[in-house]
Amino acid sequence: MNDHVNDTYVKLAKKDGYRARAAYKLKEIDETLHLIKPGDCVVDLGSAPGAWSQYLRRKLSPQGAAIGQLDGVIVAMDILPMDPIEGVVFIQGDFREEATLVALNDALGPKSAGHLVDLVVSDMAPNLSGIETVDAARISLLVELAMEFSALHLKPQGALVAKVFHGSGYNELVKLFKTHFKVVKAIKPKASRDKSSETFLVGMGPKNASQ
């Protein structure tokens, strides 16, 4: 608890009005790879408590503001409730269930519109059991679901950012990304705790989008 209270990014989040220090993870990834642009349509998977959606909302605001004009579309989803963020469409549901995916698709518009999404960001993580093989399977499932969703919705120059963990199954997820994307980067942001094994895989340019 003491480490958390004295954490640089926890203090920054409080100062900047973010709900969690996680905002700075996406900020570093975005500033490194220039993923978020005015007018983008972005889907935030595993969004609660909303720090990533807050960053997206500010990045897509012409004035960088938390309220007011928004130049883009943000659809957020989580199994947990999330307090409203102005301009963000929130869907509460389990991403593994068909009804949630249908609601997400509906929020993005008719499928006939084709590839609509510029960026999918996924901070989804399962409840970890401590049994490595079980946890690896749970993590892989969420990443694979995010990948399937991205394959259906990303524009040809779109990108997917997904949280993964080093350990059993990590190399297979890297291979999966390389199968589906033209460019793949692995980033461990400075805001990730040193003790954490989390890494973010970024896939850019889905190979199937032009087909």
Secondary structure, 3 states (H helix, E strand, C coil): CHHHHCCHHHHHHHHHCCCCCCHHHHHHHHHHHCCCCCCCEEEEECCCCCHHHHHHHHHCCCCCCCCCCCCCEEEEEECCCCCCCCCEEEEECCCCCHHHHHHHHHHHCCHHHCCCEEEEEECCCCCCCCCHHHHHHHHHHHHHHHHHHHHHHEEEEEEEEEEEECCCCHHHHHHHHHHHEEEEEEECCCCCCCCCCEEEEEEEEECCCCC
